[in-house]
Amino acid sequence: LTLEYYRSYNVSWTNPSKYFDNITAIDTSRLKRCNETRTQVHAAMQQYWEVTGDNEGLDNSTGFPVGRCFQDYFWLSPACRDDPTKCIIFLTAGPGYNFEHHMQRATAYDTAMAIAVAKEYADYQRMPAEMNMLFYWWTPDDTFVAMTPREIIYPPSDRAAFFRGDYRGGNPDQPIEKYASQDLAFLAPSVMELMKALYIDINVVNSLLSDALSTGDNYSTVACRWLRKNEDIWRAWVPDPSQCFPQFGLFDLRSQSFVTDRKNLGPADTVECRACPAGLKSQRFADNS
């Protein structure tokens, strides 16, 4: 059974719970009670009902919808409400990160799921290593990297629907963005170009986090070790020192003068781009012109 694929959890044709610990095995003293979680956020629960139409998963006795609780600690999906022992534990943290997201998915895809929230962050960090369960995580982060967990793949997300509160698709990827001072391109164009070119795959990031965990080294040491071993990767990020930017000119360090062609230039370490002195301006020229 391919457990990283959401269809493998559909109880209409399979029983994935046999691969996970029973709901009765969890120590509920390490969980938050339902009234401390996002099951009490009326807007989130109303949105759940609007997407799924699942009345039995909610309690409207106060006039406001809240998630219907099982044994004070779990919200159960329709697929296992009649037999909670068939529920697969899904653990999250904080007030219930992505709680309503997984409520919608469990109901939409007939997944037997018991959603719970760890009482303390330390419990959230430890329990997935102590029991066979599903759990919420984000990357890059080193909390569970040693376990090499696999993400459950849901249908591609409709971004417009997602931001309307329909979470049945997968979470849209969130880019890790680069930010720079608005005048960095003017003050240090080569640094700006380096930042633009810099790209590290998430698998490399995870390997660096694993390295830090296994060796106990700090991140600076781990990063330095990676740079020394992977010059072929990062060398491509470094701008050509002879490709100059506006207001800079090509400078020959041997003759200590600006030049207008590359014909008689020496090695790369004898050439650089320098800012034009006061009273002078840069002018574009092409190679072989």
C-alpha positions in Angstrom: 0.0 0.0 0.0 1.5 3.4 -1.0 0.9 5.4 2.1 2.1 8.7 0.7 -0.9 8.8 -1.7 -4.2 10.0 -0.3 -6.3 7.3 -2.1 -4.5 4.6 -0.1 -6.4 5.8 3.0 -9.9 5.4 1.4 -11.6 2.9 3.7 -14.1 2.0 0.9 -11.5 -0.4 -0.5 -8.7 -0.7 2.0 -7.9 -0.8 5.7 -4.8 1.3 6.2 -5.3 1.5 10.0 -3.5 -1.8 10.4 -0.3 0.0 9.7 -0.8 2.5 12.6 -1.2 2.4 16.3 -4.7 2.2 17.7 -6.3 5.3 19.1 -6.5 3.6 22.5 -2.7 3.5 22.7 -2.1 7.2 22.9 -1.6 8.9 26.3 -4.4 11.5 26.4 -2.6 13.4 29.2 -0.3 14.6 26.5 -3.1 16.0 24.4 -5.1 19.2 24.5 -8.8 18.9 25.2 -11.1 19.8 22.3 -12.2 23.0 24.0 -8.5 24.3 23.8 -8.2 23.7 20.0 -9.4 25.1 16.7 -12.5 22.9 16.9 -13.9 25.9 18.9 -13.3 28.4 16.1 -16.9 28.9 14.8 -15.9 30.3 11.4 -13.5 27.4 10.7 -16.2 24.9 11.7 -18.9 26.7 9.6 -16.5 26.5 6.6 -16.0 22.8 7.2 -19.8 22.3 7.1 -20.2 24.4 3.9 -17.5 22.3 2.1 -18.5 18.9 3.4 -22.1 19.1 4.6 -21.2 16.8 7.5 -23.7 17.6 10.2 -22.6 14.8 12.5 -19.1 16.2 12.8 -20.3 19.4 14.4 -22.2 20.3 17.6 -24.6 23.2 17.1 -26.3 23.0 20.5 -25.1 26.5 21.5 -26.2 28.0 18.3 -22.6 28.2 17.0 -20.9 25.3 15.3 -18.0 23.6 17.1 -16.2 20.3 16.3 -17.9 17.3 17.9 -15.5 15.8 20.3 -14.8 12.1 21.1 -13.5 11.3 24.6 -12.7 15.0 25.1 -9.6 14.8 22.9 -10.4 13.7 19.3 -12.4 14.8 16.3 -13.3 11.7 14.3 -14.0 11.6 10.6 -17.2 10.0 9.3 -15.2 6.9 8.1 -14.5 5.7 11.7 -17.1 7.3 13.9 -18.9 3.9 14.2 -15.7 2.2 15.2 -13.1 4.5 16.6 -10.5 1.7 16.8 -10.3 1.9 13.0 -9.3 5.6 13.2 -5.7 6.6 12.3 -4.3 9.2 14.7 -3.4 12.5 13.1 -1.3 14.7 15.5 -0.8 18.5 15.1 0.5 21.2 17.4 -0.2 24.7 18.7 -4.0 25.4 18.7 -4.4 22.8 16.0 -2.3 23.8 12.9 -4.3 22.9 9.8 -6.9 21.2 11.9 -9.8 22.1 9.6 -7.8 21.4 6.5 -7.5 17.7 7.6 -11.1 17.6 8.7 -12.2 18.5 5.2 -9.7 16.0 3.5 -10.6 13.1 5.8 -14.3 13.6 5.1 -13.9 14.2 1.4 -11.7 11.2 0.7 -13.2 8.7 3.2 -10.2 8.6 5.4 -10.5 7.1 8.9 -8.9 9.8 11.0 -8.8 10.9 14.6 -7.4 14.4 14.8 -5.7 15.5 18.1 -3.5 18.3 19.3 -0.4 17.8 21.4 -0.6 19.5 24.8 3.0 20.8 24.7 5.3 21.3 21.8 7.7 18.8 23.3 4.9 16.2 23.1 4.4 17.1 19.5 8.1 16.6 18.9 8.3 13.2 20.6 5.1 11.4 20.0 5.5 10.7 16.2 8.7 8.9 17.0 7.1 6.9 19.7 4.0 5.7 17.8 2.9 5.0 14.3 0.7 7.9 13.4 0.2 10.7 10.9 1.3 14.1 11.9 1.5 17.7 10.7 4.9 19.1 9.7 6.4 21.8 7.6 9.8 22.1 5.9 12.5 23.2 6.1 12.6 22.3 9.8 14.7 19.8 11.7 12.1 18.5 14.1 11.4 15.2 12.3 14.1 15.3 9.6 15.9 12.3 11.2 12.7 10.2 10.6 12.6 11.1 6.9 8.8 11.3 6.8 6.9 11.3 3.6 4.3 13.9 2.7 0.8 12.6 1.8 0.0 13.7 -1.7 -3.4 15.2 -2.2 -5.0 16.4 -5.5 -3.4 19.7 -6.8 -4.9 22.7 -5.0 -7.2 25.1 -6.6 -5.6 28.3 -5.2 -8.8 30.3 -5.6 -10.8 27.7 -3.8 -8.1 27.2 -1.1 -8.2 30.9 -0.2 -12.0 30.7 -0.1 -11.6 28.0 2.6 -11.9 24.8 0.5 -8.9 22.8 1.7 -9.6 19.5 0.1 -6.6 19.8 -2.2 -3.0 19.9 -1.1 -1.6 23.0 0.5 -0.2 25.4 -2.1 3.6 25.5 -1.9 4.9 28.6 -0.1 8.0 30.0 -1.6 11.1 30.8 0.5 11.8 34.3 -0.8 14.8 36.4 -0.9 14.7 40.0 0.3 17.2 42.8 -0.2 17.5 46.5 0.4 16.0 48.5 -2.5 19.4 50.1 -3.2 21.5 46.9 -3.0 21.6 46.5 -6.8 23.1 50.0 -7.0 25.5 49.8 -4.1 26.7 46.2 -4.6 25.4 44.8 -7.9 27.6 41.7 -7.8 26.1 40.8 -4.4 22.6 41.3 -5.8 23.4 39.0 -8.8 24.8 36.4 -6.4 21.6 36.4 -4.4 19.5 36.2 -7.5 21.4 33.1 -8.7 21.6 31.4 -5.3 19.3 28.3 -5.3 19.4 25.4 -2.8 17.1 22.4 -3.4 14.9 21.4 -0.4 16.6 18.0 -0.4 20.0 19.7 0.1 18.5 21.8 3.0 17.2 18.7 4.6 20.6 17.0 4.3 22.2 20.0 5.9 19.7 19.8 8.8 20.4 16.1 9.2 24.2 16.8 9.2 23.7 19.4 12.0 21.7 16.9 14.0 24.0 14.0 13.6 27.2 15.9 14.2 26.1 18.4 16.7 27.8 21.1 14.7 26.3 24.6 14.4 24.7 25.7 11.2 27.7 27.9 10.2 30.0 24.9 10.4 27.6 22.7 8.5 27.2 25.3 5.7 30.9 25.8 5.4 31.5 22.1 5.1 28.8 21.9 2.3 30.4 24.8 0.4 33.8 23.2 0.5 32.4 20.0 -0.9 30.1 21.5 -3.5 32.1 24.2 -5.3 30.8 22.9 -8.6 27.3 24.0 -7.5 27.9 27.4 -5.9 30.6 28.5 -8.4 27.8 29.0 -11.0 26.1 31.5 -8.7 29.1 33.8 -8.6 28.9 36.6 -11.2 31.6 36.8 -13.8 34.0 39.5 -12.4 34.4 41.0 -15.9 30.6 41.4 -16.5 30.2 45.0 -15.3 27.0 46.9 -14.3 26.0 50.5 -15.1 28.3 53.0 -13.4 31.1 50.4 -13.2 33.9 49.8 -15.6 36.3 46.9 -16.4 39.5 47.4 -14.4 42.8 45.6 -15.1 44.6 45.2 -11.7 48.0 44.7 -13.4 48.0 47.9 -15.3 45.8 49.7 -12.7 43.6 51.1 -15.4 40.2 50.8 -17.0 40.1 49.0 -20.3 37.6 48.8 -23.1 38.1 45.2 -24.3 39.2 41.8 -23.0 41.9 41.1 -25.6 44.9 41.5 -23.4 43.4 40.7 -20.0 45.0 38.3 -17.7 43.4 35.6 -15.5 40.1 36.2 -13.8 41.8 37.2 -10.5 43.5 40.1 -12.3 40.3 41.7 -13.4 37.4 43.3 -11.6 34.6 45.8 -12.1 35.2 49.2 -10.3 32.9 52.1 -9.8 33.6 55.0 -12.2 35.6 57.8 -10.7 33.9 61.1 -10.2 33.5 62.9 -13.5 33.5 59.8 -15.6 30.7 57.6 -16.8 30.4 53.9 -17.9 29.6 53.0 -21.4 28.4 49.6 -22.7 30.6 47.7 -25.1 30.3 44.2 -26.5 32.9 41.5 -26.9 34.5 41.3 -30.3 33.1 44.7 -31.3 
